[in-house]
């Protein structure tokens, strides 16, 4: 994945109007629409688990980890990541 810098003109403009029909909260939809890394992770998870859970998982990981930066995730040991994936509903 690529390092992401949001477009300044679009920062507070994009809203997840089209994701409402997916059964996701507005907060999750907005996060996916504004964070390309979250969108990539959701697409990957969508091949592995039920679609609603797949698209909510990047948002939940961001809340738990405080980021969803693939470069930072890549540097973490599996033992460091495992607790974040084992907790909670998602």
Biopython code that builds the backbone (N, CA, C, O; Angstrom):
import numpy as np
from Bio.PDB.StructureBuilder import StructureBuilder

atoms = [
    (1, "UNK", "N", (0.827, -1.176, 0.000)),
    (1, "UNK", "CA", (0.000, 0.000, 0.000)),
    (1, "UNK", "C", (0.872, 1.239, 0.000)),
    (1, "UNK", "O", (2.055, 1.187, 0.335)),
    (2, "UNK", "N", (0.291, 2.312, -0.367)),
    (2, "UNK", "CA", (1.029, 3.551, -0.502)),
    (2, "UNK", "C", (0.821, 4.450, 0.706)),
    (2, "UNK", "O", (-0.199, 4.379, 1.391)),
    (3, "UNK", "N", (1.804, 5.289, 0.947)),
    (3, "UNK", "CA", (1.654, 6.299, 1.992)),
    (3, "UNK", "C", (0.547, 7.239, 1.532)),
    (3, "UNK", "O", (0.500, 7.610, 0.359)),
    (4, "UNK", "N", (-0.330, 7.623, 2.427)),
    (4, "UNK", "CA", (-1.520, 8.378, 2.065)),
    (4, "UNK", "C", (-1.504, 9.759, 2.693)),
    (4, "UNK", "O", (-1.258, 9.903, 3.890)),
    (5, "UNK", "N", (-1.762, 10.760, 1.893)),
    (5, "UNK", "CA", (-1.984, 12.123, 2.367)),
    (5, "UNK", "C", (-3.317, 12.570, 1.798)),
    (5, "UNK", "O", (-3.479, 12.612, 0.579)),
    (6, "UNK", "N", (-4.285, 12.908, 2.660)),
    (6, "UNK", "CA", (-5.599, 13.289, 2.145)),
    (6, "UNK", "C", (-5.533, 14.565, 1.307)),
    (6, "UNK", "O", (-4.737, 15.465, 1.574)),
    (7, "UNK", "N", (-6.367, 14.615, 0.313)),
    (7, "UNK", "CA", (-6.476, 15.799, -0.529)),
    (7, "UNK", "C", (-7.105, 16.916, 0.302)),
    (7, "UNK", "O", (-8.201, 16.726, 0.828)),
    (8, "UNK", "N", (-6.454, 18.074, 0.439)),
    (8, "UNK", "CA", (-6.998, 19.138, 1.292)),
    (8, "UNK", "C", (-8.384, 19.599, 0.861)),
    (8, "UNK", "O", (-9.203, 19.951, 1.710)),
    (9, "UNK", "N", (-8.662, 19.604, -0.430)),
    (9, "UNK", "CA", (-9.963, 20.056, -0.905)),
    (9, "UNK", "C", (-11.080, 19.080, -0.538)),
    (9, "UNK", "O", (-12.244, 19.475, -0.471)),
    (10, "UNK", "N", (-10.745, 17.818, -0.301)),
    (10, "UNK", "CA", (-11.762, 16.802, -0.041)),
    (10, "UNK", "C", (-11.863, 16.425, 1.435)),
    (10, "UNK", "O", (-12.709, 15.610, 1.806)),
    (11, "UNK", "N", (-11.022, 17.000, 2.272)),
    (11, "UNK", "CA", (-10.902, 16.596, 3.672)),
    (11, "UNK", "C", (-12.251, 16.448, 4.381)),
    (11, "UNK", "O", (-12.501, 15.410, 4.993)),
    (12, "UNK", "N", (-13.114, 17.441, 4.316)),
    (12, "UNK", "CA", (-14.390, 17.380, 5.030)),
    (12, "UNK", "C", (-15.575, 17.344, 4.078)),
    (12, "UNK", "O", (-16.692, 17.684, 4.465)),
    (13, "UNK", "N", (-15.345, 16.940, 2.855)),
    (13, "UNK", "CA", (-16.401, 16.928, 1.857)),
    (13, "UNK", "C", (-16.965, 15.530, 1.654)),
    (13, "UNK", "O", (-18.178, 15.365, 1.522)),
    (14, "UNK", "N", (-16.108, 14.532, 1.628)),
    (14, "UNK", "CA", (-16.530, 13.173, 1.306)),
    (14, "UNK", "C", (-17.329, 12.586, 2.461)),
    (14, "UNK", "O", (-16.851, 12.540, 3.595)),
    (15, "UNK", "N", (-18.522, 12.147, 2.177)),
    (15, "UNK", "CA", (-19.359, 11.459, 3.156)),
    (15, "UNK", "C", (-19.808, 10.140, 2.541)),
    (15, "UNK", "O", (-19.980, 10.042, 1.326)),
    (16, "UNK", "N", (-19.996, 9.143, 3.370)),
    (16, "UNK", "CA", (-20.254, 7.783, 2.894)),
    (16, "UNK", "C", (-21.716, 7.571, 2.524)),
    (16, "UNK", "O", (-22.372, 6.686, 3.075)),
    (17, "UNK", "N", (-22.218, 8.351, 1.623)),
    (17, "UNK", "CA", (-23.614, 8.251, 1.219)),
    (17, "UNK", "C", (-23.919, 6.874, 0.640)),
    (17, "UNK", "O", (-24.963, 6.300, 0.950)),
    (18, "UNK", "N", (-23.049, 6.338, -0.178)),
    (18, "UNK", "CA", (-23.311, 5.076, -0.859)),
    (18, "UNK", "C", (-23.076, 3.844, 0.000)),
    (18, "UNK", "O", (-23.454, 2.747, -0.413)),
    (19, "UNK", "N", (-22.470, 3.973, 1.174)),
    (19, "UNK", "CA", (-22.214, 2.805, 2.011)),
    (19, "UNK", "C", (-23.331, 2.541, 3.016)),
    (19, "UNK", "O", (-23.311, 1.515, 3.696)),
    (20, "UNK", "N", (-24.294, 3.437, 3.121)),
    (20, "UNK", "CA", (-25.387, 3.235, 4.069)),
    (20, "UNK", "C", (-26.136, 1.933, 3.798)),
    (20, "UNK", "O", (-26.576, 1.269, 4.737)),
    (21, "UNK", "N", (-26.282, 1.565, 2.552)),
    (21, "UNK", "CA", (-27.018, 0.349, 2.206)),
    (21, "UNK", "C", (-26.241, -0.915, 2.556)),
    (21, "UNK", "O", (-26.796, -2.011, 2.478)),
    (22, "UNK", "N", (-24.983, -0.794, 2.936)),
    (22, "UNK", "CA", (-24.180, -1.947, 3.317)),
    (22, "UNK", "C", (-24.451, -2.367, 4.753)),
    (22, "UNK", "O", (-23.924, -3.384, 5.204)),
    (23, "UNK", "N", (-25.254, -1.612, 5.475)),
    (23, "UNK", "CA", (-25.532, -1.940, 6.867)),
    (23, "UNK", "C", (-24.424, -1.500, 7.807)),
    (23, "UNK", "O", (-24.296, -2.037, 8.907)),
    (24, "UNK", "N", (-23.621, -0.526, 7.386)),
    (24, "UNK", "CA", (-22.539, -0.006, 8.216)),
    (24, "UNK", "C", (-22.973, 1.312, 8.834)),
    (24, "UNK", "O", (-23.797, 2.030, 8.268)),
    (25, "UNK", "N", (-22.418, 1.627, 9.993)),
    (25, "UNK", "CA", (-22.724, 2.913, 10.608)),
    (25, "UNK", "C", (-22.129, 4.033, 9.761)),
    (25, "UNK", "O", (-21.200, 3.808, 8.985)),
    (26, "UNK", "N", (-22.660, 5.214, 9.912)),
    (26, "UNK", "CA", (-22.142, 6.372, 9.184)),
    (26, "UNK", "C", (-20.673, 6.605, 9.549)),
    (26, "UNK", "O", (-19.865, 6.960, 8.691)),
    (27, "UNK", "N", (-20.335, 6.405, 10.818)),
    (27, "UNK", "CA", (-18.958, 6.598, 11.283)),
    (27, "UNK", "C", (-17.991, 5.652, 10.558)),
    (27, "UNK", "O", (-16.920, 6.070, 10.116)),
    (28, "UNK", "N", (-18.373, 4.385, 10.441)),
    (28, "UNK", "CA", (-17.540, 3.400, 9.740)),
    (28, "UNK", "C", (-17.463, 3.739, 8.253)),
    (28, "UNK", "O", (-16.382, 3.698, 7.665)),
    (29, "UNK", "N", (-18.587, 4.069, 7.650)),
    (29, "UNK", "CA", (-18.608, 4.424, 6.232)),
    (29, "UNK", "C", (-17.735, 5.625, 5.922)),
    (29, "UNK", "O", (-16.993, 5.619, 4.940)),
    (30, "UNK", "N", (-17.819, 6.655, 6.753)),
    (30, "UNK", "CA", (-16.979, 7.840, 6.550)),
    (30, "UNK", "C", (-15.504, 7.488, 6.684)),
    (30, "UNK", "O", (-14.673, 7.969, 5.913)),
    (31, "UNK", "N", (-15.181, 6.649, 7.660)),
    (31, "UNK", "CA", (-13.788, 6.233, 7.861)),
    (31, "UNK", "C", (-13.262, 5.504, 6.621)),
    (31, "UNK", "O", (-12.149, 5.772, 6.167)),
    (32, "UNK", "N", (-14.053, 4.594, 6.082)),
    (32, "UNK", "CA", (-13.641, 3.855, 4.883)),
    (32, "UNK", "C", (-13.467, 4.776, 3.680)),
    (32, "UNK", "O", (-12.542, 4.601, 2.886)),
    (33, "UNK", "N", (-14.347, 5.745, 3.549)),
    (33, "UNK", "CA", (-14.288, 6.653, 2.404)),
    (33, "UNK", "C", (-13.124, 7.631, 2.502)),
    (33, "UNK", "O", (-12.636, 8.112, 1.480)),
    (34, "UNK", "N", (-12.673, 7.930, 3.715)),
    (34, "UNK", "CA", (-11.616, 8.926, 3.893)),
    (34, "UNK", "C", (-10.244, 8.312, 4.131)),
    (34, "UNK", "O", (-9.251, 9.037, 4.185)),
    (35, "UNK", "N", (-10.167, 6.998, 4.273)),
    (35, "UNK", "CA", (-8.893, 6.355, 4.577)),
    (35, "UNK", "C", (-8.655, 5.204, 3.595)),
    (35, "UNK", "O", (-9.196, 4.116, 3.792)),
    (36, "UNK", "N", (-7.868, 5.418, 2.554)),
    (36, "UNK", "CA", (-7.637, 4.374, 1.552)),
    (36, "UNK", "C", (-7.045, 3.092, 2.129)),
    (36, "UNK", "O", (-7.335, 2.006, 1.629)),
    (37, "UNK", "N", (-6.221, 3.197, 3.170)),
    (37, "UNK", "CA", (-5.675, 1.984, 3.780)),
    (37, "UNK", "C", (-6.793, 1.151, 4.397)),
    (37, "UNK", "O", (-6.776, -0.076, 4.301)),
    (38, "UNK", "N", (-7.755, 1.802, 5.025)),
    (38, "UNK", "CA", (-8.896, 1.082, 5.595)),
    (38, "UNK", "C", (-9.689, 0.401, 4.491)),
    (38, "UNK", "O", (-10.144, -0.731, 4.654)),
    (39, "UNK", "N", (-9.855, 1.083, 3.381)),
    (39, "UNK", "CA", (-10.575, 0.503, 2.248)),
    (39, "UNK", "C", (-9.844, -0.725, 1.711)),
    (39, "UNK", "O", (-10.478, -1.728, 1.381)),
    (40, "UNK", "N", (-8.528, -0.654, 1.621)),
    (40, "UNK", "CA", (-7.742, -1.811, 1.170)),
    (40, "UNK", "C", (-7.863, -2.976, 2.148)),
    (40, "UNK", "O", (-8.085, -4.114, 1.735)),
    (41, "UNK", "N", (-7.718, -2.696, 3.437)),
    (41, "UNK", "CA", (-7.845, -3.765, 4.427)),
    (41, "UNK", "C", (-9.239, -4.387, 4.380)),
    (41, "UNK", "O", (-9.376, -5.608, 4.444)),
    (42, "UNK", "N", (-10.267, -3.557, 4.270)),
    (42, "UNK", "CA", (-11.629, -4.075, 4.181)),
    (42, "UNK", "C", (-11.815, -4.993, 2.988)),
    (42, "UNK", "O", (-12.463, -6.034, 3.095)),
    (43, "UNK", "N", (-11.247, -4.610, 1.849)),
    (43, "UNK", "CA", (-11.350, -5.442, 0.645)),
    (43, "UNK", "C", (-10.644, -6.779, 0.840)),
    (43, "UNK", "O", (-11.138, -7.814, 0.393)),
    (44, "UNK", "N", (-9.499, -6.762, 1.502)),
    (44, "UNK", "CA", (-8.778, -8.012, 1.779)),
    (44, "UNK", "C", (-9.574, -8.881, 2.741)),
    (44, "UNK", "O", (-9.739, -10.079, 2.511)),
    (45, "UNK", "N", (-10.070, -8.277, 3.824)),
    (45, "UNK", "CA", (-10.850, -9.043, 4.803)),
    (45, "UNK", "C", (-12.130, -9.594, 4.184)),
    (45, "UNK", "O", (-12.617, -10.645, 4.601)),
    (46, "UNK", "N", (-12.679, -8.891, 3.190)),
    (46, "UNK", "CA", (-13.933, -9.305, 2.559)),
    (46, "UNK", "C", (-13.809, -10.660, 1.872)),
    (46, "UNK", "O", (-14.816, -11.338, 1.669)),
    (47, "UNK", "N", (-12.613, -11.060, 1.517)),
    (47, "UNK", "CA", (-12.397, -12.387, 0.932)),
    (47, "UNK", "C", (-12.378, -13.477, 1.995)),
    (47, "UNK", "O", (-12.526, -14.658, 1.682)),
    (48, "UNK", "N", (-12.197, -13.083, 3.243)),
    (48, "UNK", "CA", (-11.980, -14.059, 4.308)),
    (48, "UNK", "C", (-13.152, -14.224, 5.261)),
    (48, "UNK", "O", (-13.370, -15.314, 5.789)),
    (49, "UNK", "N", (-13.912, -13.154, 5.491)),
    (49, "UNK", "CA", (-14.981, -13.182, 6.497)),
    (49, "UNK", "C", (-16.227, -12.494, 5.943)),
    (49, "UNK", "O", (-16.178, -11.872, 4.882)),
    (50, "UNK", "N", (-17.336, -12.606, 6.659)),
    (50, "UNK", "CA", (-18.599, -11.991, 6.240)),
    (50, "UNK", "C", (-18.392, -10.501, 5.956)),
    (50, "UNK", "O", (-17.628, -9.832, 6.652)),
    (51, "UNK", "N", (-19.073, -9.989, 4.932)),
    (51, "UNK", "CA", (-18.770, -8.646, 4.434)),
    (51, "UNK", "C", (-18.933, -7.543, 5.475)),
    (51, "UNK", "O", (-18.087, -6.650, 5.539)),
    (52, "UNK", "N", (-19.993, -7.568, 6.300)),
    (52, "UNK", "CA", (-20.159, -6.488, 7.280)),
    (52, "UNK", "C", (-19.014, -6.489, 8.286)),
    (52, "UNK", "O", (-18.475, -5.435, 8.624)),
    (53, "UNK", "N", (-18.653, -7.660, 8.756)),
    (53, "UNK", "CA", (-17.535, -7.767, 9.691)),
    (53, "UNK", "C", (-16.236, -7.326, 9.008)),
    (53, "UNK", "O", (-15.400, -6.666, 9.625)),
    (54, "UNK", "N", (-16.071, -7.692, 7.742)),
    (54, "UNK", "CA", (-14.858, -7.336, 6.994)),
    (54, "UNK", "C", (-14.688, -5.827, 6.887)),
    (54, "UNK", "O", (-13.576, -5.318, 7.025)),
    (55, "UNK", "N", (-15.775, -5.110, 6.643)),
    (55, "UNK", "CA", (-15.677, -3.664, 6.446)),
    (55, "UNK", "C", (-15.634, -2.895, 7.764)),
    (55, "UNK", "O", (-15.153, -1.762, 7.792)),
    (56, "UNK", "N", (-16.119, -3.477, 8.844)),
    (56, "UNK", "CA", (-16.049, -2.838, 10.164)),
    (56, "UNK", "C", (-14.674, -3.048, 10.795)),
    (56, "UNK", "O", (-14.219, -2.210, 11.574)),
    (57, "UNK", "N", (-14.011, -4.150, 10.469)),
    (57, "UNK", "CA", (-12.738, -4.511, 11.103)),
    (57, "UNK", "C", (-11.656, -3.438, 10.973)),
    (57, "UNK", "O", (-10.990, -3.172, 11.974)),
    (58, "UNK", "N", (-11.428, -2.802, 9.821)),
    (58, "UNK", "CA", (-10.398, -1.752, 9.775)),
    (58, "UNK", "C", (-10.688, -0.598, 10.739)),
    (58, "UNK", "O", (-9.772, -0.052, 11.354)),
    (59, "UNK", "N", (-11.955, -0.234, 10.866)),
    (59, "UNK", "CA", (-12.349, 0.830, 11.799)),
    (59, "UNK", "C", (-12.052, 0.414, 13.237)),
    (59, "UNK", "O", (-11.509, 1.195, 14.018)),
    (60, "UNK", "N", (-12.413, -0.820, 13.579)),
    (60, "UNK", "CA", (-12.165, -1.322, 14.936)),
    (60, "UNK", "C", (-10.670, -1.419, 15.223)),
    (60, "UNK", "O", (-10.225, -1.075, 16.318)),
    (61, "UNK", "N", (-9.897, -1.882, 14.253)),
    (61, "UNK", "CA", (-8.442, -1.954, 14.443)),
    (61, "UNK", "C", (-7.846, -0.562, 14.644)),
    (61, "UNK", "O", (-6.948, -0.376, 15.465)),
    (62, "UNK", "N", (-8.348, 0.403, 13.898)),
    (62, "UNK", "CA", (-7.870, 1.780, 14.067)),
    (62, "UNK", "C", (-8.170, 2.276, 15.484)),
    (62, "UNK", "O", (-7.328, 2.923, 16.107)),
    (63, "UNK", "N", (-9.355, 1.977, 15.986)),
    (63, "UNK", "CA", (-9.702, 2.378, 17.357)),
    (63, "UNK", "C", (-8.791, 1.696, 18.372)),
    (63, "UNK", "O", (-8.362, 2.329, 19.336)),
    (64, "UNK", "N", (-8.496, 0.437, 18.173)),
    (64, "UNK", "CA", (-7.689, -0.327, 19.132)),
    (64, "UNK", "C", (-6.208, 0.028, 19.064)),
    (64, "UNK", "O", (-5.553, 0.186, 20.095)),
    (65, "UNK", "N", (-5.684, 0.152, 17.849)),
    (65, "UNK", "CA", (-4.255, 0.408, 17.656)),
    (65, "UNK", "C", (-3.903, 1.895, 17.667)),
    (65, "UNK", "O", (-2.772, 2.273, 17.969)),
    (66, "UNK", "N", (-4.878, 2.725, 17.337)),
    (66, "UNK", "CA", (-4.618, 4.150, 17.213)),
    (66, "UNK", "C", (-4.126, 4.542, 15.830)),
    (66, "UNK", "O", (-3.843, 5.713, 15.577)),
    (67, "UNK", "N", (-4.024, 3.576, 14.941)),
    (67, "UNK", "CA", (-3.596, 3.822, 13.555)),
    (67, "UNK", "C", (-3.960, 2.595, 12.719)),
    (67, "UNK", "O", (-4.339, 1.552, 13.253)),
    (68, "UNK", "N", (-3.839, 2.738, 11.425)),
    (68, "UNK", "CA", (-3.978, 1.610, 10.506)),
    (68, "UNK", "C", (-2.943, 1.789, 9.392)),
    (68, "UNK", "O", (-3.222, 1.585, 8.210)),
    (69, "UNK", "N", (-1.765, 2.171, 9.810)),
    (69, "UNK", "CA", (-0.643, 2.439, 8.917)),
    (69, "UNK", "C", (0.065, 1.125, 8.581)),
    (69, "UNK", "O", (0.635, 0.497, 9.473)),
    (70, "UNK", "N", (0.043, 0.695, 7.311)),
    (70, "UNK", "CA", (0.652, -0.592, 6.960)),
    (70, "UNK", "C", (2.151, -0.653, 7.243)),
    (70, "UNK", "O", (2.683, -1.726, 7.527)),
    (71, "UNK", "N", (2.834, 0.488, 7.168)),
    (71, "UNK", "CA", (4.274, 0.503, 7.454)),
    (71, "UNK", "C", (4.537, 0.242, 8.934)),
    (71, "UNK", "O", (5.487, -0.461, 9.280)),
    (72, "UNK", "N", (3.708, 0.799, 9.801)),
    (72, "UNK", "CA", (3.851, 0.551, 11.240)),
    (72, "UNK", "C", (3.407, -0.867, 11.592)),
    (72, "UNK", "O", (4.025, -1.521, 12.432)),
    (73, "UNK", "N", (2.344, -1.341, 10.955)),
    (73, "UNK", "CA", (1.867, -2.704, 11.213)),
    (73, "UNK", "C", (2.910, -3.733, 10.801)),
    (73, "UNK", "O", (3.104, -4.738, 11.485)),
    (74, "UNK", "N", (3.574, -3.482, 9.694)),
    (74, "UNK", "CA", (4.578, -4.415, 9.182)),
    (74, "UNK", "C", (5.744, -4.573, 10.151)),
    (74, "UNK", "O", (6.359, -5.638, 10.209)),
    (75, "UNK", "N", (6.049, -3.539, 10.900)),
    (75, "UNK", "CA", (7.169, -3.576, 11.841)),
    (75, "UNK", "C", (6.807, -4.226, 13.176)),
    (75, "UNK", "O", (7.692, -4.532, 13.975)),
    (76, "UNK", "N", (5.515, -4.437, 13.422)),
    (76, "UNK", "CA", (5.079, -5.035, 14.684)),
    (76, "UNK", "C", (5.235, -6.553, 14.632)),
    (76, "UNK", "O", (5.032, -7.175, 13.590)),
    (77, "UNK", "N", (5.592, -7.128, 15.757)),
    (77, "UNK", "CA", (5.685, -8.581, 15.877)),
    (77, "UNK", "C", (4.274, -9.168, 15.958)),
    (77, "UNK", "O", (3.339, -8.499, 16.400)),
    (78, "UNK", "N", (4.133, -10.404, 15.533)),
    (78, "UNK", "CA", (2.840, -11.086, 15.608)),
    (78, "UNK", "C", (2.313, -11.086, 17.038)),
    (78, "UNK", "O", (1.119, -10.890, 17.262)),
    (79, "UNK", "N", (3.194, -11.305, 17.996)),
    (79, "UNK", "CA", (2.777, -11.332, 19.403)),
    (79, "UNK", "C", (2.244, -9.973, 19.862)),
    (79, "UNK", "O", (1.421, -9.914, 20.776)),
    (80, "UNK", "N", (2.696, -8.886, 19.246)),
    (80, "UNK", "CA", (2.187, -7.556, 19.571)),
    (80, "UNK", "C", (0.807, -7.320, 18.953)),
    (80, "UNK", "O", (-0.031, -6.641, 19.546)),
    (81, "UNK", "N", (0.576, -7.870, 17.784)),
    (81, "UNK", "CA", (-0.685, -7.664, 17.071)),
    (81, "UNK", "C", (-1.814, -8.562, 17.556)),
    (81, "UNK", "O", (-2.975, -8.152, 17.577)),
    (82, "UNK", "N", (-1.480, -9.771, 17.942)),
    (82, "UNK", "CA", (-2.494, -10.770, 18.278)),
    (82, "UNK", "C", (-3.541, -10.287, 19.280)),
    (82, "UNK", "O", (-4.726, -10.530, 19.054)),
    (83, "UNK", "N", (-3.176, -9.619, 20.369)),
    (83, "UNK", "CA", (-4.200, -9.166, 21.316)),
    (83, "UNK", "C", (-5.230, -8.217, 20.695)),
    (83, "UNK", "O", (-6.388, -8.211, 21.112)),
    (84, "UNK", "N", (-4.830, -7.427, 19.720)),
    (84, "UNK", "CA", (-5.754, -6.488, 19.080)),
    (84, "UNK", "C", (-6.758, -7.204, 18.185)),
    (84, "UNK", "O", (-7.865, -6.708, 17.973)),
    (85, "UNK", "N", (-6.386, -8.353, 17.665)),
    (85, "UNK", "CA", (-7.284, -9.124, 16.810)),
    (85, "UNK", "C", (-8.184, -10.052, 17.613)),
    (85, "UNK", "O", (-9.218, -10.482, 17.102)),
    (86, "UNK", "N", (-7.830, -10.373, 18.841)),
    (86, "UNK", "CA", (-8.580, -11.336, 19.641)),
    (86, "UNK", "C", (-9.670, -10.705, 20.499)),
    (86, "UNK", "O", (-10.565, -11.413, 20.961)),
    (87, "UNK", "N", (-9.620, -9.402, 20.723)),
    (87, "UNK", "CA", (-10.574, -8.765, 21.623)),
    (87, "UNK", "C", (-11.890, -8.452, 20.925)),
    (87, "UNK", "O", (-11.931, -8.201, 19.720)),
    (88, "UNK", "N", (-12.946, -8.472, 21.695)),
    (88, "UNK", "CA", (-14.210, -7.900, 21.278)),
    (88, "UNK", "C", (-14.963, -8.630, 20.189)),
    (88, "UNK", "O", (-14.593, -9.717, 19.745)),
    (89, "UNK", "N", (-16.040, -7.978, 19.779)),
    (89, "UNK", "CA", (-16.964, -8.532, 18.797)),
    (89, "UNK", "C", (-16.331, -8.626, 17.415)),
    (89, "UNK", "O", (-16.589, -9.584, 16.686)),
    (90, "UNK", "N", (-15.515, -7.659, 17.045)),
    (90, "UNK", "CA", (-14.907, -7.638, 15.713)),
    (90, "UNK", "C", (-13.438, -7.797, 15.829)),
    (90, "UNK", "O", (-12.736, -7.806, 14.817)),
]
sb = StructureBuilder()
sb.init_structure("model")
sb.init_model(0)
sb.init_chain("A")
sb.init_seg("    ")
for serial, (resi, resn, name, xyz) in enumerate(atoms, 1):
    if name == "N":
        sb.init_residue(resn, " ", resi, " ")
    sb.init_atom(name, np.array(xyz, "f"), 0.0, 1.0, " ", f" {name:<3s}", serial, name[0])
structure = sb.get_structure()
